[in-house]
Amino acid sequence: METTEVTGWETAVLTGGPANGLRIKVSDRPRVIQVTRPCPVEAAPPDGVRAEAVYLYRRDYTVTTEPLRYGFDIASP
C-alpha cells in the first residue's frame, strides 16, 4: 500500500450511520474514525462508569481531496 505524506488538518465528512453528515477535522488521513454515543443507564453507575455505543467509519480511498469521506461500517460492534 502506498501512503502520502499529509501534514496538517483536513476536513472530512462522515456518511451513513448515526453521525451521517458530520464534518470533522482529521490529521494524517486516518484509516478509521471511531464515533461514540452515550447509552442511558437505569441506575447511577458506580465510580463514574458509563455505557457508550461505538461506531466505526472507514476512509473512502477514492476521495483524495477535501472533504475526505468516511463511510459507516455496518459491521462495526
Jmol script that loads the backbone (N, CA, C; Angstrom):
load data "model"
ATOM      1  N   MET A   1       0.837  -1.172   0.000  1.00  0.00           N
ATOM      2  CA  MET A   1       0.000   0.000   0.000  1.00  0.00           C
ATOM      3  C   MET A   1       0.881   1.234   0.000  1.00  0.00           C
ATOM      4  N   GLU A   2       0.544   2.180  -0.823  1.00  0.00           N
ATOM      5  CA  GLU A   2       1.297   3.416  -0.914  1.00  0.00           C
ATOM      6  C   GLU A   2       0.625   4.489  -0.064  1.00  0.00           C
ATOM      7  N   THR A   3       1.399   5.222   0.693  1.00  0.00           N
ATOM      8  CA  THR A   3       0.837   6.296   1.503  1.00  0.00           C
ATOM      9  C   THR A   3       1.421   7.623   1.065  1.00  0.00           C
ATOM     10  N   THR A   4       0.733   8.683   1.384  1.00  0.00           N
ATOM     11  CA  THR A   4       1.221  10.016   1.051  1.00  0.00           C
ATOM     12  C   THR A   4       1.618  10.737   2.321  1.00  0.00           C
ATOM     13  N   GLU A   5       2.514  11.672   2.194  1.00  0.00           N
ATOM     14  CA  GLU A   5       2.963  12.468   3.328  1.00  0.00           C
ATOM     15  C   GLU A   5       2.021  13.651   3.508  1.00  0.00           C
ATOM     16  N   VAL A   6       0.971  13.458   4.284  1.00  0.00           N
ATOM     17  CA  VAL A   6      -0.003  14.512   4.525  1.00  0.00           C
ATOM     18  C   VAL A   6       0.256  15.090   5.904  1.00  0.00           C
ATOM     19  N   THR A   7       0.359  16.388   5.979  1.00  0.00           N
ATOM     20  CA  THR A   7       0.528  17.035   7.269  1.00  0.00           C
ATOM     21  C   THR A   7      -0.546  18.091   7.432  1.00  0.00           C
ATOM     22  N   GLY A   8      -0.830  18.455   8.646  1.00  0.00           N
ATOM     23  CA  GLY A   8      -1.854  19.456   8.906  1.00  0.00           C
ATOM     24  C   GLY A   8      -3.231  18.830   9.013  1.00  0.00           C
ATOM     25  N   TRP A   9      -4.209  19.692   9.101  1.00  0.00           N
ATOM     26  CA  TRP A   9      -5.592  19.262   9.293  1.00  0.00           C
ATOM     27  C   TRP A   9      -6.367  19.364   7.987  1.00  0.00           C
ATOM     28  N   GLU A  10      -7.264  18.376   7.776  1.00  0.00           N
ATOM     29  CA  GLU A  10      -8.131  18.363   6.601  1.00  0.00           C
ATOM     30  C   GLU A  10      -9.567  18.132   7.062  1.00  0.00           C
ATOM     31  N   THR A  11     -10.504  18.614   6.273  1.00  0.00           N
ATOM     32  CA  THR A  11     -11.915  18.401   6.570  1.00  0.00           C
ATOM     33  C   THR A  11     -12.334  17.040   6.041  1.00  0.00           C
ATOM     34  N   ALA A  12     -13.154  16.351   6.828  1.00  0.00           N
ATOM     35  CA  ALA A  12     -13.710  15.062   6.415  1.00  0.00           C
ATOM     36  C   ALA A  12     -15.194  15.057   6.750  1.00  0.00           C
ATOM     37  N   VAL A  13     -15.958  14.311   5.968  1.00  0.00           N
ATOM     38  CA  VAL A  13     -17.391  14.189   6.225  1.00  0.00           C
ATOM     39  C   VAL A  13     -17.708  12.713   6.437  1.00  0.00           C
ATOM     40  N   LEU A  14     -18.563  12.433   7.438  1.00  0.00           N
ATOM     41  CA  LEU A  14     -18.976  11.062   7.724  1.00  0.00           C
ATOM     42  C   LEU A  14     -20.294  10.803   7.016  1.00  0.00           C
ATOM     43  N   THR A  15     -20.399   9.645   6.345  1.00  0.00           N
ATOM     44  CA  THR A  15     -21.617   9.323   5.612  1.00  0.00           C
ATOM     45  C   THR A  15     -22.228   8.039   6.147  1.00  0.00           C
ATOM     46  N   GLY A  16     -23.554   8.069   6.304  1.00  0.00           N
ATOM     47  CA  GLY A  16     -24.282   6.922   6.818  1.00  0.00           C
ATOM     48  C   GLY A  16     -24.208   6.827   8.336  1.00  0.00           C
ATOM     49  N   GLY A  17     -24.967   5.903   8.884  1.00  0.00           N
ATOM     50  CA  GLY A  17     -24.927   5.646  10.315  1.00  0.00           C
ATOM     51  C   GLY A  17     -25.398   6.813  11.169  1.00  0.00           C
ATOM     52  N   PRO A  18     -25.129   6.753  12.469  1.00  0.00           N
ATOM     53  CA  PRO A  18     -25.649   7.764  13.397  1.00  0.00           C
ATOM     54  C   PRO A  18     -25.006   9.139  13.268  1.00  0.00           C
ATOM     55  N   ALA A  19     -23.838   9.237  12.652  1.00  0.00           N
ATOM     56  CA  ALA A  19     -23.155  10.529  12.508  1.00  0.00           C
ATOM     57  C   ALA A  19     -23.205  11.035  11.073  1.00  0.00           C
ATOM     58  N   ASN A  20     -24.200  10.610  10.319  1.00  0.00           N
ATOM     59  CA  ASN A  20     -24.311  10.985   8.913  1.00  0.00           C
ATOM     60  C   ASN A  20     -24.268  12.498   8.733  1.00  0.00           C
ATOM     61  N   GLY A  21     -23.373  12.976   7.855  1.00  0.00           N
ATOM     62  CA  GLY A  21     -23.272  14.390   7.557  1.00  0.00           C
ATOM     63  C   GLY A  21     -22.357  15.168   8.485  1.00  0.00           C
ATOM     64  N   LEU A  22     -21.881  14.553   9.551  1.00  0.00           N
ATOM     65  CA  LEU A  22     -20.994  15.239  10.487  1.00  0.00           C
ATOM     66  C   LEU A  22     -19.681  15.579   9.799  1.00  0.00           C
ATOM     67  N   ARG A  23     -19.254  16.829   9.928  1.00  0.00           N
ATOM     68  CA  ARG A  23     -17.981  17.276   9.351  1.00  0.00           C
ATOM     69  C   ARG A  23     -16.979  17.414  10.491  1.00  0.00           C
ATOM     70  N   ILE A  24     -15.792  16.856  10.297  1.00  0.00           N
ATOM     71  CA  ILE A  24     -14.756  16.882  11.322  1.00  0.00           C
ATOM     72  C   ILE A  24     -13.420  17.266  10.695  1.00  0.00           C
ATOM     73  N   LYS A  25     -12.456  17.577  11.532  1.00  0.00           N
ATOM     74  CA  LYS A  25     -11.085  17.828  11.084  1.00  0.00           C
ATOM     75  C   LYS A  25     -10.252  16.608  11.451  1.00  0.00           C
ATOM     76  N   VAL A  26      -9.452  16.117  10.499  1.00  0.00           N
ATOM     77  CA  VAL A  26      -8.581  14.968  10.736  1.00  0.00           C
ATOM     78  C   VAL A  26      -7.149  15.333  10.367  1.00  0.00           C
ATOM     79  N   SER A  27      -6.214  14.649  10.987  1.00  0.00           N
ATOM     80  CA  SER A  27      -4.796  14.843  10.713  1.00  0.00           C
ATOM     81  C   SER A  27      -4.222  13.532  10.207  1.00  0.00           C
ATOM     82  N   ASP A  28      -3.405  13.582   9.186  1.00  0.00           N
ATOM     83  CA  ASP A  28      -2.715  12.401   8.637  1.00  0.00           C
ATOM     84  C   ASP A  28      -3.641  11.345   8.049  1.00  0.00           C
ATOM     85  N   ARG A  29      -4.843  11.727   7.662  1.00  0.00           N
ATOM     86  CA  ARG A  29      -5.776  10.816   6.965  1.00  0.00           C
ATOM     87  C   ARG A  29      -5.892   9.442   7.621  1.00  0.00           C
ATOM     88  N   PRO A  30      -6.443   9.350   8.815  1.00  0.00           N
ATOM     89  CA  PRO A  30      -6.575   8.050   9.474  1.00  0.00           C
ATOM     90  C   PRO A  30      -7.464   7.112   8.668  1.00  0.00           C
ATOM     91  N   ARG A  31      -7.205   5.829   8.779  1.00  0.00           N
ATOM     92  CA  ARG A  31      -7.993   4.836   8.040  1.00  0.00           C
ATOM     93  C   ARG A  31      -9.383   4.662   8.633  1.00  0.00           C
ATOM     94  N   VAL A  32      -9.491   4.832   9.962  1.00  0.00           N
ATOM     95  CA  VAL A  32     -10.754   4.590  10.655  1.00  0.00           C
ATOM     96  C   VAL A  32     -11.023   5.736  11.631  1.00  0.00           C
ATOM     97  N   ILE A  33     -12.275   6.150  11.728  1.00  0.00           N
ATOM     98  CA  ILE A  33     -12.734   7.115  12.719  1.00  0.00           C
ATOM     99  C   ILE A  33     -13.718   6.378  13.628  1.00  0.00           C
ATOM    100  N   GLN A  34     -13.562   6.547  14.923  1.00  0.00           N
ATOM    101  CA  GLN A  34     -14.471   5.936  15.891  1.00  0.00           C
ATOM    102  C   GLN A  34     -15.383   7.017  16.452  1.00  0.00           C
ATOM    103  N   VAL A  35     -16.685   6.752  16.424  1.00  0.00           N
ATOM    104  CA  VAL A  35     -17.680   7.671  16.967  1.00  0.00           C
ATOM    105  C   VAL A  35     -18.386   6.953  18.103  1.00  0.00           C
ATOM    106  N   THR A  36     -18.591   7.647  19.218  1.00  0.00           N
ATOM    107  CA  THR A  36     -19.314   7.047  20.340  1.00  0.00           C
ATOM    108  C   THR A  36     -20.567   7.851  20.627  1.00  0.00           C
ATOM    109  N   ARG A  37     -21.551   7.158  21.158  1.00  0.00           N
ATOM    110  CA  ARG A  37     -22.808   7.789  21.558  1.00  0.00           C
ATOM    111  C   ARG A  37     -23.159   7.259  22.943  1.00  0.00           C
ATOM    112  N   PRO A  38     -23.445   8.148  23.903  1.00  0.00           N
ATOM    113  CA  PRO A  38     -23.782   7.673  25.248  1.00  0.00           C
ATOM    114  C   PRO A  38     -25.062   6.842  25.247  1.00  0.00           C
ATOM    115  N   CYS A  39     -25.072   5.807  26.088  1.00  0.00           N
ATOM    116  CA  CYS A  39     -26.260   4.978  26.275  1.00  0.00           C
ATOM    117  C   CYS A  39     -26.834   5.286  27.658  1.00  0.00           C
ATOM    118  N   PRO A  40     -28.144   5.478  27.751  1.00  0.00           N
ATOM    119  CA  PRO A  40     -28.720   5.753  29.063  1.00  0.00           C
ATOM    120  C   PRO A  40     -28.596   4.535  29.981  1.00  0.00           C
ATOM    121  N   VAL A  41     -28.380   4.794  31.255  1.00  0.00           N
ATOM    122  CA  VAL A  41     -28.326   3.726  32.252  1.00  0.00           C
ATOM    123  C   VAL A  41     -29.486   3.912  33.217  1.00  0.00           C
ATOM    124  N   GLU A  42     -29.988   2.824  33.785  1.00  0.00           N
ATOM    125  CA  GLU A  42     -31.176   2.898  34.633  1.00  0.00           C
ATOM    126  C   GLU A  42     -30.874   3.358  36.051  1.00  0.00           C
ATOM    127  N   ALA A  43     -29.691   3.081  36.540  1.00  0.00           N
ATOM    128  CA  ALA A  43     -29.337   3.474  37.905  1.00  0.00           C
ATOM    129  C   ALA A  43     -28.012   4.226  37.858  1.00  0.00           C
ATOM    130  N   ALA A  44     -27.751   4.980  38.891  1.00  0.00           N
ATOM    131  CA  ALA A  44     -26.486   5.714  38.951  1.00  0.00           C
ATOM    132  C   ALA A  44     -25.332   4.712  38.984  1.00  0.00           C
ATOM    133  N   PRO A  45     -24.458   4.755  37.977  1.00  0.00           N
ATOM    134  CA  PRO A  45     -23.354   3.785  37.944  1.00  0.00           C
ATOM    135  C   PRO A  45     -22.280   4.123  38.984  1.00  0.00           C
ATOM    136  N   PRO A  46     -21.618   3.093  39.508  1.00  0.00           N
ATOM    137  CA  PRO A  46     -20.567   3.328  40.497  1.00  0.00           C
ATOM    138  C   PRO A  46     -19.302   3.893  39.852  1.00  0.00           C
ATOM    139  N   ASP A  47     -18.604   4.736  40.581  1.00  0.00           N
ATOM    140  CA  ASP A  47     -17.287   5.239  40.186  1.00  0.00           C
ATOM    141  C   ASP A  47     -17.231   5.851  38.785  1.00  0.00           C
ATOM    142  N   GLY A  48     -18.305   6.503  38.357  1.00  0.00           N
ATOM    143  CA  GLY A  48     -18.277   7.192  37.073  1.00  0.00           C
ATOM    144  C   GLY A  48     -18.337   6.282  35.858  1.00  0.00           C
ATOM    145  N   VAL A  49     -18.692   5.033  36.030  1.00  0.00           N
ATOM    146  CA  VAL A  49     -18.808   4.107  34.893  1.00  0.00           C
ATOM    147  C   VAL A  49     -19.923   4.586  33.979  1.00  0.00           C
ATOM    148  N   ARG A  50     -19.715   4.468  32.680  1.00  0.00           N
ATOM    149  CA  ARG A  50     -20.734   4.848  31.717  1.00  0.00           C
ATOM    150  C   ARG A  50     -20.787   3.807  30.597  1.00  0.00           C
ATOM    151  N   ALA A  51     -21.876   3.814  29.877  1.00  0.00           N
ATOM    152  CA  ALA A  51     -22.037   2.902  28.742  1.00  0.00           C
ATOM    153  C   ALA A  51     -22.112   3.739  27.474  1.00  0.00           C
ATOM    154  N   GLU A  52     -21.398   3.296  26.426  1.00  0.00           N
ATOM    155  CA  GLU A  52     -21.409   4.013  25.151  1.00  0.00           C
ATOM    156  C   GLU A  52     -21.483   3.025  23.994  1.00  0.00           C
ATOM    157  N   ALA A  53     -22.215   3.408  22.968  1.00  0.00           N
ATOM    158  CA  ALA A  53     -22.244   2.631  21.735  1.00  0.00           C
ATOM    159  C   ALA A  53     -21.089   3.116  20.863  1.00  0.00           C
ATOM    160  N   VAL A  54     -20.419   2.190  20.194  1.00  0.00           N
ATOM    161  CA  VAL A  54     -19.252   2.519  19.367  1.00  0.00           C
ATOM    162  C   VAL A  54     -19.583   2.235  17.905  1.00  0.00           C
ATOM    163  N   TYR A  55     -19.264   3.206  17.048  1.00  0.00           N
ATOM    164  CA  TYR A  55     -19.494   3.061  15.612  1.00  0.00           C
ATOM    165  C   TYR A  55     -18.195   3.370  14.876  1.00  0.00           C
ATOM    166  N   LEU A  56     -17.941   2.655  13.793  1.00  0.00           N
ATOM    167  CA  LEU A  56     -16.731   2.881  13.011  1.00  0.00           C
ATOM    168  C   LEU A  56     -17.072   3.427  11.625  1.00  0.00           C
ATOM    169  N   TYR A  57     -16.219   4.337  11.183  1.00  0.00           N
ATOM    170  CA  TYR A  57     -16.310   4.899   9.841  1.00  0.00           C
ATOM    171  C   TYR A  57     -14.960   4.671   9.162  1.00  0.00           C
ATOM    172  N   ARG A  58     -14.981   4.093   7.978  1.00  0.00           N
ATOM    173  CA  ARG A  58     -13.757   3.780   7.249  1.00  0.00           C
ATOM    174  C   ARG A  58     -13.550   4.755   6.094  1.00  0.00           C
ATOM    175  N   ARG A  59     -12.306   5.104   5.886  1.00  0.00           N
ATOM    176  CA  ARG A  59     -11.961   6.086   4.851  1.00  0.00           C
ATOM    177  C   ARG A  59     -12.249   5.556   3.460  1.00  0.00           C
ATOM    178  N   ASP A  60     -12.793   6.407   2.619  1.00  0.00           N
ATOM    179  CA  ASP A  60     -13.033   6.108   1.213  1.00  0.00           C
ATOM    180  C   ASP A  60     -11.795   6.568   0.446  1.00  0.00           C
ATOM    181  N   TYR A  61     -10.970   5.621   0.010  1.00  0.00           N
ATOM    182  CA  TYR A  61      -9.698   5.944  -0.637  1.00  0.00           C
ATOM    183  C   TYR A  61      -9.854   6.520  -2.046  1.00  0.00           C
ATOM    184  N   THR A  62     -11.072   6.478  -2.596  1.00  0.00           N
ATOM    185  CA  THR A  62     -11.273   7.071  -3.918  1.00  0.00           C
ATOM    186  C   THR A  62     -11.364   8.591  -3.834  1.00  0.00           C
ATOM    187  N   VAL A  63     -11.596   9.124  -2.644  1.00  0.00           N
ATOM    188  CA  VAL A  63     -11.668  10.570  -2.444  1.00  0.00           C
ATOM    189  C   VAL A  63     -10.303  11.042  -1.959  1.00  0.00           C
ATOM    190  N   THR A  64      -9.651  11.881  -2.751  1.00  0.00           N
ATOM    191  CA  THR A  64      -8.289  12.316  -2.414  1.00  0.00           C
ATOM    192  C   THR A  64      -8.178  13.797  -2.096  1.00  0.00           C
ATOM    193  N   THR A  65      -9.277  14.536  -2.225  1.00  0.00           N
ATOM    194  CA  THR A  65      -9.268  15.965  -1.910  1.00  0.00           C
ATOM    195  C   THR A  65     -10.329  16.251  -0.857  1.00  0.00           C
ATOM    196  N   GLU A  66     -10.218  17.411  -0.243  1.00  0.00           N
ATOM    197  CA  GLU A  66     -11.189  17.778   0.787  1.00  0.00           C
ATOM    198  C   GLU A  66     -12.559  18.053   0.191  1.00  0.00           C
ATOM    199  N   PRO A  67     -13.621  17.724   0.875  1.00  0.00           N
ATOM    200  CA  PRO A  67     -13.603  16.997   2.120  1.00  0.00           C
ATOM    201  C   PRO A  67     -13.374  15.506   1.877  1.00  0.00           C
ATOM    202  N   LEU A  68     -12.523  14.911   2.706  1.00  0.00           N
ATOM    203  CA  LEU A  68     -12.339  13.463   2.657  1.00  0.00           C
ATOM    204  C   LEU A  68     -13.660  12.819   3.071  1.00  0.00           C
ATOM    205  N   ARG A  69     -13.851  11.557   2.712  1.00  0.00           N
ATOM    206  CA  ARG A  69     -15.113  10.899   3.039  1.00  0.00           C
ATOM    207  C   ARG A  69     -14.843   9.611   3.812  1.00  0.00           C
ATOM    208  N   TYR A  70     -15.631   9.422   4.847  1.00  0.00           N
ATOM    209  CA  TYR A  70     -15.570   8.219   5.668  1.00  0.00           C
ATOM    210  C   TYR A  70     -16.964   7.611   5.700  1.00  0.00           C
ATOM    211  N   GLY A  71     -17.069   6.335   5.327  1.00  0.00           N
ATOM    212  CA  GLY A  71     -18.367   5.660   5.274  1.00  0.00           C
ATOM    213  C   GLY A  71     -18.597   4.798   6.499  1.00  0.00           C
ATOM    214  N   PHE A  72     -19.844   4.738   6.916  1.00  0.00           N
ATOM    215  CA  PHE A  72     -20.247   3.936   8.077  1.00  0.00           C
ATOM    216  C   PHE A  72     -19.987   2.465   7.806  1.00  0.00           C
ATOM    217  N   ASP A  73     -19.364   1.791   8.781  1.00  0.00           N
ATOM    218  CA  ASP A  73     -19.104   0.354   8.690  1.00  0.00           C
ATOM    219  C   ASP A  73     -20.215  -0.364   9.433  1.00  0.00           C
ATOM    220  N   ILE A  74     -21.164  -0.919   8.687  1.00  0.00           N
ATOM    221  CA  ILE A  74     -22.329  -1.556   9.287  1.00  0.00           C
ATOM    222  C   ILE A  74     -21.952  -2.734  10.170  1.00  0.00           C
ATOM    223  N   ALA A  75     -20.780  -3.311   9.938  1.00  0.00           N
ATOM    224  CA  ALA A  75     -20.340  -4.471  10.723  1.00  0.00           C
ATOM    225  C   ALA A  75     -19.620  -4.049  12.013  1.00  0.00           C
ATOM    226  N   SER A  76     -19.538  -2.741  12.266  1.00  0.00           N
ATOM    227  CA  SER A  76     -18.845  -2.313  13.488  1.00  0.00           C
ATOM    228  C   SER A  76     -19.616  -2.780  14.713  1.00  0.00           C
ATOM    229  N   PRO A  77     -18.888  -3.001  15.792  1.00  0.00           N
ATOM    230  CA  PRO A  77     -19.543  -3.542  17.003  1.00  0.00           C
ATOM    231  C   PRO A  77     -20.592  -2.622  17.564  1.00  0.00           C
TER     232      PRO A  77
END
end "model"
wireframe off; spacefill off
backbone 0.3
color backbone group
